[in-house]
Amino acid sequence: MERRKIFEINLRKRGKLSKRVDTIKLLKDSESFSGADIEAVVKESIEKSFISDEIELDTSILIQ
């Protein structure tokens, strides 16, 4: 499955897929990532945004 779709699926199932997330940029920055790596990035990013009181997840949090 294409990495972009994996990002979209993982973000959507957690209610975090929005226009603030640039899946094209994520695709370019995750060339060597497996599906499990992408899922871990999404989970960690959601935790980071919660801890930092970000209202909405965006690309910058996902690529840190």
Buried (B, 14 or more C-beta within 10 A) or exposed (E): EEBBEBBBBBBEEBEBBEEBBBBEEBBEBBEEBEBEEBBEBBEEBBEBBEEEEBEEBBBEBBBE
